[in-house]
């Protein structure tokens, strides 16, 4: 049977442990870079294909979706993984060097699987 002294010591250790772990549980805030919207993935990753041409002004995607963008004979694959309040991004911010994209906005719809 635990004595009052041992019970108090156990409670103190538990409280100290939870206080030490609290900062690690906080989410990182947006940085303003492409990583806020997801990540470029390998070219052979299965993805929905979107062709971008001179008439394209926007693309609709869903958070959690992987999309292959074809632009003037070049392509890149992007997996969208955004913060909850992120709704759009210029595609030029996500494109790798050497792929010029002007005036195309990606509208990111929330994924119902991610909603609480």
N, C-alpha and C positions, 0 to 999 in steps of 0.2 A: 504494500500500500504506500502511496506517495505521501510524503509529509508535506506540510504547507511550504516549507523552505524549498524542497525539491520542485514542487509545483510552480512556485514563483520563479525559480531559476529557469525552468523549461519554458514558461510563458515569456520571459525576458529574451531568451535565445530565439524563440519563434518570432517575436516582434522585431528584433534586430535583423534577423534574416530577411524578413519581408521588406523592411526599410531599405536594406542594401540592394535588393532585387528590383525595387520600384523604378529606378531610372532606366534600367534595361528594357522595361516593358513599354516605354514610350515610343510612339511611332516617329520616324524621321519626317521632317517637314519638307515640302517641295523645294528644290534647289534652283529651278528656273531653266534647267537643261533638258536635253532630250530624254534622259533617264526618268523624268517625271511622267513620261507618256508610255514607257515600256522599254523595249530593247530590240536592236537589230538581231535577227537570228540567222542561222545557216540557210543558204539559198535553196537547199533541198528539203527544207521543213514544209510539211503539208500546209497549204494556206489557200484562202480565197484569192483569186487573181483579179486585180483591178488594172485596167489599161488607162493611162493618163495621156491625154492629147491636148492640143491647143484649145479645145472647147471645154475642157474639164475645169469646173470652178470649185467643186466640192466632192467629198466622198463621205459616205456614212459608214461607220464601223461600230462594233459593240465592244465594250471593255472586256478583255479576255480573249479577243479574236486575234488570229494571225492572218496578215494580209500580204500578198506579194504585189508590189507595185511595178508595173512595166512602164518605162518612160523612155521614149526615143531609142529603143533597142537595148536599153540597159534596165536592170531590175534590182530590187532589194526587197527583203522580207522583214516585216516589222510585227512584233507581238505587242499588242496594246495592253498595258497594265498601269492604269492611272489612279490618281488620288480621287476620292469620292466627288469632289466638287470640280473636276476637270471636264469641260464640255467640248473644247475644240483646240486645235493646234494647226499652225501652218505646216503643210507637208514638207516644205523646204527645210524646216528645223530638224526633221527626222532623216532626210535623205543623206546618204554618205557623200563625201567629196567626189566630184566628177559627175554627179547627177543633178542637173539644174531644173528646178521646178519653180514656176512663178504663179502666184495667185490661186493656189489650190488649198482649200481649208479642209481639214479632216474633222468631222463632227462625231464625237464619241458618245454613244448611248450607254447608259448604265446596264450592267449585266444583272439580270434578276437573280442569278445564282450568288452574286456577291452581296445582295441586299439582305439586311438583318431582319 
